[in-house]
Structures are given as structure tokens and as C-alpha cells.
């Protein structure tokens, strides 16, 4: 049994969603000063001189984002593409955690309305790609015996 076109489209959407996280992780790893400045701007604060701990935390976040996203890409390309149910539920749980944590952090920490709209815009693209990647093959995967 070959892999359906719908499954390939779904995997492409999921890889797009993870690609955005990988890009964010690379940005945090290699440009921590710019990342810290953008976070401070979003929070409405000014960090005159970020400490070395700010840089390390930013780079740790970048490594975490890269490794997590790369692990999900492996899941997308192999077991998810084959239509395995456990992979679908793993992608559902991982994406739900990512989206809900993002929403909670944005709502809790961003006081400027413009920054909040921009943050939701960025998170929105990732969420739409994730939802499409889950919804397109859902009947095909979950309908299996």
C-alpha cells in the first residue's frame, strides 16, 4: 500500500510548522542578544545590559526548540506518514502542549496590545499548519482497524 497524496500534504504542513520552530531555535542559539531584545520589547521592558544568564537561557531555549522540532520531523516523515495511530496521537499531544503553552505565556507576559497581536500572528501560522497536518489525514489514520 502506497502513501496517499493527502498524507504527503499533511506531512508537508507539519514539517512547515516544525520548520518555523527550528528557525526560531536557530535564531535563539546564534543571535541571543537580538532575541533577548525582542523579548524585552514584547514584554514592554528595557534590558540595558542583559546578564550572561540571559544569553545562556536564550541559547538553551534554542537547543531545546531545535531538538524537539527535529524529533517531531522524524516522527512526521516515518511513522506518521505510514499512518500509525500512535504517531497521530503523539503529534496531537505535542502540538496541543505547544499551542496552549504559547497562548498562556503570551497572555500572561505581553502587556502591549500590538506585541500581543504580532505574537498571536506568529503562533497562528504554526497552529494552522499543525491543525491542517492533523486534520487532513485524520479519517485515514483513525479509521484503520
C-alpha positions in Angstrom: 0.0 0.0 0.0 1.5 3.3 -1.0 1.4 6.6 0.8 -1.5 8.7 -0.2 -1.3 12.2 -1.6 -3.3 13.5 1.4 -0.7 12.1 3.8 2.1 13.8 1.9 0.3 17.1 2.1 -0.3 16.7 5.8 3.3 15.9 6.4 4.3 19.0 4.4 2.2 21.1 6.7 3.6 19.5 9.8 7.1 20.0 8.6 6.4 23.6 7.9 5.2 24.0 11.5 8.3 22.4 12.8 10.5 24.4 10.4 9.2 27.6 12.0 10.3 26.2 15.4 13.7 25.2 14.0 14.2 28.7 12.6 13.2 30.2 16.0 15.7 27.9 17.7 18.5 28.8 15.4 17.8 32.5 15.9 17.9 32.0 19.7 21.1 30.0 19.6 23.1 32.2 17.3 21.6 35.6 17.9 20.8 35.7 21.6 21.3 39.4 22.0 18.7 40.2 19.3 16.3 37.5 20.7 16.6 39.0 24.2 16.0 42.5 22.9 12.9 41.3 21.0 11.5 39.5 24.1 12.2 42.6 26.2 10.4 44.8 23.6 7.4 42.3 23.6 7.2 42.5 27.4 7.5 46.3 27.4 10.7 46.3 29.3 14.2 47.5 28.5 17.1 45.4 29.3 20.1 47.8 29.3 22.6 45.1 29.9 21.5 41.5 29.8 23.4 39.2 32.0 25.3 36.1 30.9 22.4 34.1 32.3 20.0 35.7 29.8 22.3 34.6 27.0 22.6 31.1 28.3 18.8 30.7 28.8 18.2 32.0 25.3 20.7 29.5 23.9 19.2 26.6 25.9 15.8 27.5 24.6 17.2 27.5 21.1 18.7 24.0 21.6 15.5 22.7 23.1 13.4 24.1 20.3 15.7 22.7 17.7 16.0 19.2 19.2 12.3 18.9 19.9 11.3 20.1 16.4 13.8 17.8 14.8 12.5 14.8 16.8 8.9 15.6 15.6 10.1 15.9 12.0 11.4 12.3 12.3 8.0 11.3 13.6 6.3 13.1 10.7 8.4 11.6 8.0 8.4 8.0 9.1 5.6 6.6 11.4 3.1 9.4 10.8 3.4 9.2 7.1 2.8 5.5 7.3 -0.4 6.2 9.1 0.4 4.8 12.5 -2.2 5.8 15.2 0.4 6.3 18.0 2.2 8.9 15.8 -1.1 10.8 15.2 -1.8 10.9 19.0 1.8 12.0 19.7 1.5 14.9 17.2 -1.8 15.8 18.7 -0.4 15.9 22.3 2.8 17.7 21.3 1.0 20.3 19.3 -1.6 20.9 22.0 1.1 21.4 24.6 3.0 23.8 22.3 -0.1 25.9 21.4 -1.6 26.0 24.9 1.8 26.9 26.5 2.3 29.6 23.8 -1.1 31.1 24.4 -0.7 31.1 28.2 2.8 32.6 28.1 1.7 35.3 25.6 -1.4 36.3 27.6 0.4 36.3 30.9 3.5 38.2 29.8 2.7 40.6 27.0 1.1 43.8 28.1 1.4 45.8 24.8 -1.6 45.1 22.5 0.4 45.4 19.3 3.0 43.0 20.5 0.3 40.6 21.6 -1.3 40.7 18.1 2.1 40.1 16.5 2.8 37.2 18.8 -0.6 35.6 18.0 0.0 36.1 14.3 3.3 34.2 14.5 1.8 31.5 16.7 -1.3 31.4 14.5 0.7 30.3 11.4 2.3 27.5 13.3 -1.1 26.5 14.8 -2.9 26.5 11.4 -0.1 24.4 9.8 -0.3 21.9 12.8 -4.1 21.7 12.6 -4.1 21.1 8.9 -1.4 18.4 9.3 -3.6 16.7 11.8 -7.0 17.1 10.2 -6.2 16.2 6.6 -5.3 12.5 7.2 -7.4 12.0 10.4 -10.0 9.9 8.8 -7.4 7.8 7.0 -5.3 7.2 10.2 -8.1 6.9 12.8 -10.3 4.9 10.6 -7.8 2.0 10.4 -8.5 -1.2 12.4 
